[in-house]
Amino acid sequence: MEILRKALAGIVADPEFAARIERDGGRVLVIPPREQHRFMQEEIERWTKLVAQYGVTVD
């Protein structure tokens, strides 16, 4: 996991990459691993609820 985290940190440090993500409506977050885990858990919970609420399916 540490190898992946370091590789991603290098990618998001590229200003051109960050600008492209932001232009497309995303946001670049550089957060410590412990906070990253918490953030991902919160996002999974949030999106799970929304998918269930609106009956989203994959076709």
Backbone atoms as SQL, in Angstrom:
CREATE TABLE atoms (id INTEGER PRIMARY KEY, chain TEXT, resi INTEGER, resn TEXT, atom TEXT, x REAL, y REAL, z REAL);
INSERT INTO atoms VALUES
  (1, 'A', 1, 'MET', 'N', 0.818, -1.190, 0.000),
  (2, 'A', 1, 'MET', 'CA', 0.000, 0.000, 0.000),
  (3, 'A', 1, 'MET', 'C', 0.864, 1.257, 0.000),
  (4, 'A', 2, 'GLU', 'N', 1.971, 1.198, 0.708),
  (5, 'A', 2, 'GLU', 'CA', 2.865, 2.352, 0.777),
  (6, 'A', 2, 'GLU', 'C', 3.440, 2.697, -0.594),
  (7, 'A', 3, 'ILE', 'N', 3.748, 1.691, -1.393),
  (8, 'A', 3, 'ILE', 'CA', 4.280, 1.930, -2.746),
  (9, 'A', 3, 'ILE', 'C', 3.241, 2.666, -3.586),
  (10, 'A', 4, 'LEU', 'N', 2.001, 2.214, -3.504),
  (11, 'A', 4, 'LEU', 'CA', 0.920, 2.854, -4.252),
  (12, 'A', 4, 'LEU', 'C', 0.711, 4.291, -3.778),
  (13, 'A', 5, 'ARG', 'N', 0.711, 4.495, -2.466),
  (14, 'A', 5, 'ARG', 'CA', 0.518, 5.838, -1.915),
  (15, 'A', 5, 'ARG', 'C', 1.594, 6.798, -2.408),
  (16, 'A', 6, 'LYS', 'N', 2.849, 6.338, -2.414),
  (17, 'A', 6, 'LYS', 'CA', 3.949, 7.193, -2.877),
  (18, 'A', 6, 'LYS', 'C', 3.823, 7.494, -4.365),
  (19, 'A', 7, 'ALA', 'N', 3.442, 6.501, -5.145),
  (20, 'A', 7, 'ALA', 'CA', 3.277, 6.708, -6.587),
  (21, 'A', 7, 'ALA', 'C', 2.171, 7.724, -6.857),
  (22, 'A', 8, 'LEU', 'N', 1.059, 7.596, -6.164),
  (23, 'A', 8, 'LEU', 'CA', -0.045, 8.537, -6.349),
  (24, 'A', 8, 'LEU', 'C', 0.322, 9.937, -5.886),
  (25, 'A', 9, 'ALA', 'N', 1.085, 10.033, -4.807),
  (26, 'A', 9, 'ALA', 'CA', 1.519, 11.349, -4.325),
  (27, 'A', 9, 'ALA', 'C', 2.355, 12.055, -5.387),
  (28, 'A', 10, 'GLY', 'N', 3.183, 11.305, -6.077),
  (29, 'A', 10, 'GLY', 'CA', 3.988, 11.894, -7.143),
  (30, 'A', 10, 'GLY', 'C', 3.143, 12.374, -8.308),
  (31, 'A', 11, 'ILE', 'N', 2.105, 11.621, -8.626),
  (32, 'A', 11, 'ILE', 'CA', 1.225, 11.985, -9.740),
  (33, 'A', 11, 'ILE', 'C', 0.436, 13.251, -9.410),
  (34, 'A', 12, 'VAL', 'N', -0.174, 13.293, -8.224),
  (35, 'A', 12, 'VAL', 'CA', -1.002, 14.455, -7.895),
  (36, 'A', 12, 'VAL', 'C', -0.175, 15.706, -7.630),
  (37, 'A', 13, 'ALA', 'N', 1.124, 15.561, -7.445),
  (38, 'A', 13, 'ALA', 'CA', 1.987, 16.719, -7.268),
  (39, 'A', 13, 'ALA', 'C', 2.234, 17.451, -8.590),
  (40, 'A', 14, 'ASP', 'N', 1.920, 16.809, -9.699),
  (41, 'A', 14, 'ASP', 'CA', 2.100, 17.402, -11.013),
  (42, 'A', 14, 'ASP', 'C', 1.013, 18.459, -11.238),
  (43, 'A', 15, 'PRO', 'N', 1.378, 19.724, -11.371),
  (44, 'A', 15, 'PRO', 'CA', 0.385, 20.789, -11.533),
  (45, 'A', 15, 'PRO', 'C', -0.536, 20.579, -12.742),
  (46, 'A', 16, 'GLU', 'N', -0.014, 20.029, -13.812),
  (47, 'A', 16, 'GLU', 'CA', -0.831, 19.793, -15.004),
  (48, 'A', 16, 'GLU', 'C', -1.915, 18.749, -14.708),
  (49, 'A', 17, 'PHE', 'N', -1.539, 17.695, -13.989),
  (50, 'A', 17, 'PHE', 'CA', -2.504, 16.665, -13.618),
  (51, 'A', 17, 'PHE', 'C', -3.583, 17.255, -12.710),
  (52, 'A', 18, 'ALA', 'N', -3.158, 18.001, -11.692),
  (53, 'A', 18, 'ALA', 'CA', -4.110, 18.608, -10.756),
  (54, 'A', 18, 'ALA', 'C', -5.071, 19.542, -11.487),
  (55, 'A', 19, 'ALA', 'N', -4.565, 20.327, -12.414),
  (56, 'A', 19, 'ALA', 'CA', -5.411, 21.249, -13.175),
  (57, 'A', 19, 'ALA', 'C', -6.436, 20.482, -14.004),
  (58, 'A', 20, 'ARG', 'N', -6.026, 19.378, -14.580),
  (59, 'A', 20, 'ARG', 'CA', -6.950, 18.577, -15.394),
  (60, 'A', 20, 'ARG', 'C', -8.058, 17.986, -14.520),
  (61, 'A', 21, 'ILE', 'N', -7.697, 17.466, -13.367),
  (62, 'A', 21, 'ILE', 'CA', -8.698, 16.897, -12.463),
  (63, 'A', 21, 'ILE', 'C', -9.692, 17.979, -12.045),
  (64, 'A', 22, 'GLU', 'N', -9.195, 19.137, -11.667),
  (65, 'A', 22, 'GLU', 'CA', -10.062, 20.226, -11.231),
  (66, 'A', 22, 'GLU', 'C', -10.921, 20.742, -12.385),
  (67, 'A', 23, 'ARG', 'N', -10.375, 20.801, -13.568),
  (68, 'A', 23, 'ARG', 'CA', -11.140, 21.240, -14.737),
  (69, 'A', 23, 'ARG', 'C', -12.308, 20.304, -15.004),
  (70, 'A', 24, 'ASP', 'N', -12.100, 19.019, -14.721),
  (71, 'A', 24, 'ASP', 'CA', -13.143, 18.016, -14.945),
  (72, 'A', 24, 'ASP', 'C', -14.093, 17.874, -13.755),
  (73, 'A', 25, 'GLY', 'N', -13.964, 18.764, -12.769),
  (74, 'A', 25, 'GLY', 'CA', -14.888, 18.771, -11.646),
  (75, 'A', 25, 'GLY', 'C', -14.425, 17.995, -10.427),
  (76, 'A', 26, 'GLY', 'N', -13.210, 17.479, -10.450),
  (77, 'A', 26, 'GLY', 'CA', -12.691, 16.737, -9.309),
  (78, 'A', 26, 'GLY', 'C', -11.895, 17.628, -8.389),
  (79, 'A', 27, 'ARG', 'N', -11.339, 17.016, -7.393),
  (80, 'A', 27, 'ARG', 'CA', -10.452, 17.751, -6.499),
  (81, 'A', 27, 'ARG', 'C', -9.314, 16.831, -6.087),
  (82, 'A', 28, 'VAL', 'N', -8.158, 17.400, -5.976),
  (83, 'A', 28, 'VAL', 'CA', -6.968, 16.643, -5.600),
  (84, 'A', 28, 'VAL', 'C', -6.766, 16.795, -4.101),
  (85, 'A', 29, 'LEU', 'N', -6.717, 15.664, -3.412),
  (86, 'A', 29, 'LEU', 'CA', -6.497, 15.675, -1.969),
  (87, 'A', 29, 'LEU', 'C', -5.180, 14.991, -1.658),
  (88, 'A', 30, 'VAL', 'N', -4.366, 15.640, -0.881),
  (89, 'A', 30, 'VAL', 'CA', -3.133, 15.029, -0.396),
  (90, 'A', 30, 'VAL', 'C', -3.276, 14.966, 1.119),
  (91, 'A', 31, 'ILE', 'N', -3.595, 13.781, 1.602),
  (92, 'A', 31, 'ILE', 'CA', -3.848, 13.623, 3.032),
  (93, 'A', 31, 'ILE', 'C', -3.063, 12.430, 3.560),
  (94, 'A', 32, 'PRO', 'N', -2.723, 12.450, 4.843),
  (95, 'A', 32, 'PRO', 'CA', -1.976, 11.342, 5.447),
  (96, 'A', 32, 'PRO', 'C', -2.760, 10.031, 5.376),
  (97, 'A', 33, 'PRO', 'N', -2.061, 8.893, 5.377),
  (98, 'A', 33, 'PRO', 'CA', -2.718, 7.584, 5.246),
  (99, 'A', 33, 'PRO', 'C', -3.866, 7.359, 6.232),
  (100, 'A', 34, 'ARG', 'N', -3.687, 7.726, 7.488),
  (101, 'A', 34, 'ARG', 'CA', -4.757, 7.498, 8.477),
  (102, 'A', 34, 'ARG', 'C', -6.012, 8.284, 8.109),
  (103, 'A', 35, 'GLU', 'N', -5.844, 9.525, 7.699),
  (104, 'A', 35, 'GLU', 'CA', -6.988, 10.334, 7.284),
  (105, 'A', 35, 'GLU', 'C', -7.558, 9.835, 5.962),
  (106, 'A', 36, 'GLN', 'N', -6.696, 9.334, 5.100),
  (107, 'A', 36, 'GLN', 'CA', -7.145, 8.808, 3.819),
  (108, 'A', 36, 'GLN', 'C', -8.077, 7.620, 4.034),
  (109, 'A', 37, 'HIS', 'N', -7.728, 6.749, 4.961),
  (110, 'A', 37, 'HIS', 'CA', -8.568, 5.595, 5.249),
  (111, 'A', 37, 'HIS', 'C', -9.944, 6.055, 5.753),
  (112, 'A', 38, 'ARG', 'N', -9.948, 7.003, 6.664),
  (113, 'A', 38, 'ARG', 'CA', -11.215, 7.530, 7.198),
  (114, 'A', 38, 'ARG', 'C', -12.039, 8.179, 6.090),
  (115, 'A', 39, 'PHE', 'N', -11.386, 8.962, 5.235),
  (116, 'A', 39, 'PHE', 'CA', -12.071, 9.620, 4.122),
  (117, 'A', 39, 'PHE', 'C', -12.708, 8.584, 3.205),
  (118, 'A', 40, 'MET', 'N', -11.961, 7.535, 2.864),
  (119, 'A', 40, 'MET', 'CA', -12.497, 6.500, 1.976),
  (120, 'A', 40, 'MET', 'C', -13.696, 5.795, 2.614),
  (121, 'A', 41, 'GLN', 'N', -13.623, 5.500, 3.902),
  (122, 'A', 41, 'GLN', 'CA', -14.753, 4.855, 4.583),
  (123, 'A', 41, 'GLN', 'C', -15.987, 5.752, 4.542),
  (124, 'A', 42, 'GLU', 'N', -15.799, 7.033, 4.776),
  (125, 'A', 42, 'GLU', 'CA', -16.917, 7.974, 4.725),
  (126, 'A', 42, 'GLU', 'C', -17.510, 8.060, 3.320),
  (127, 'A', 43, 'GLU', 'N', -16.667, 8.068, 2.308),
  (128, 'A', 43, 'GLU', 'CA', -17.149, 8.126, 0.928),
  (129, 'A', 43, 'GLU', 'C', -17.912, 6.852, 0.562),
  (130, 'A', 44, 'ILE', 'N', -17.407, 5.711, 0.976),
  (131, 'A', 44, 'ILE', 'CA', -18.097, 4.446, 0.693),
  (132, 'A', 44, 'ILE', 'C', -19.477, 4.457, 1.337),
  (133, 'A', 45, 'GLU', 'N', -19.566, 4.882, 2.586),
  (134, 'A', 45, 'GLU', 'CA', -20.855, 4.952, 3.275),
  (135, 'A', 45, 'GLU', 'C', -21.800, 5.925, 2.571),
  (136, 'A', 46, 'ARG', 'N', -21.272, 7.088, 2.199),
  (137, 'A', 46, 'ARG', 'CA', -22.099, 8.108, 1.544),
  (138, 'A', 46, 'ARG', 'C', -22.658, 7.600, 0.222),
  (139, 'A', 47, 'TRP', 'N', -21.785, 7.045, -0.610),
  (140, 'A', 47, 'TRP', 'CA', -22.229, 6.596, -1.928),
  (141, 'A', 47, 'TRP', 'C', -23.100, 5.350, -1.851),
  (142, 'A', 48, 'THR', 'N', -22.854, 4.480, -0.875),
  (143, 'A', 48, 'THR', 'CA', -23.700, 3.297, -0.693),
  (144, 'A', 48, 'THR', 'C', -25.133, 3.729, -0.403),
  (145, 'A', 49, 'LYS', 'N', -25.292, 4.717, 0.472),
  (146, 'A', 49, 'LYS', 'CA', -26.626, 5.219, 0.800),
  (147, 'A', 49, 'LYS', 'C', -27.303, 5.840, -0.418),
  (148, 'A', 50, 'LEU', 'N', -26.561, 6.634, -1.174),
  (149, 'A', 50, 'LEU', 'CA', -27.148, 7.275, -2.352),
  (150, 'A', 50, 'LEU', 'C', -27.551, 6.259, -3.415),
  (151, 'A', 51, 'VAL', 'N', -26.717, 5.271, -3.633),
  (152, 'A', 51, 'VAL', 'CA', -27.032, 4.232, -4.620),
  (153, 'A', 51, 'VAL', 'C', -28.307, 3.501, -4.217),
  (154, 'A', 52, 'ALA', 'N', -28.420, 3.148, -2.934),
  (155, 'A', 52, 'ALA', 'CA', -29.614, 2.463, -2.452),
  (156, 'A', 52, 'ALA', 'C', -30.839, 3.370, -2.524),
  (157, 'A', 53, 'GLN', 'N', -30.672, 4.622, -2.123),
  (158, 'A', 53, 'GLN', 'CA', -31.796, 5.570, -2.110),
  (159, 'A', 53, 'GLN', 'C', -32.395, 5.780, -3.492),
  (160, 'A', 54, 'TYR', 'N', -31.543, 5.889, -4.494),
  (161, 'A', 54, 'TYR', 'CA', -32.021, 6.183, -5.844),
  (162, 'A', 54, 'TYR', 'C', -32.109, 4.948, -6.740),
  (163, 'A', 55, 'GLY', 'N', -31.795, 3.785, -6.200),
  (164, 'A', 55, 'GLY', 'CA', -31.925, 2.547, -6.965),
  (165, 'A', 55, 'GLY', 'C', -30.985, 2.483, -8.167),
  (166, 'A', 56, 'VAL', 'N', -29.799, 3.017, -8.027),
  (167, 'A', 56, 'VAL', 'CA', -28.823, 3.026, -9.121),
  (168, 'A', 56, 'VAL', 'C', -28.363, 1.600, -9.410),
  (169, 'A', 57, 'THR', 'N', -28.335, 1.250, -10.690),
  (170, 'A', 57, 'THR', 'CA', -27.852, -0.076, -11.100),
  (171, 'A', 57, 'THR', 'C', -26.843, 0.076, -12.226),
  (172, 'A', 58, 'VAL', 'N', -26.107, -0.962, -12.452),
  (173, 'A', 58, 'VAL', 'CA', -25.136, -0.984, -13.542),
  (174, 'A', 58, 'VAL', 'C', -25.735, -1.814, -14.658),
  (175, 'A', 59, 'ASP', 'N', -25.826, -1.237, -15.826),
  (176, 'A', 59, 'ASP', 'CA', -26.381, -1.964, -16.983),
  (177, 'A', 59, 'ASP', 'C', -25.274, -2.457, -17.862);
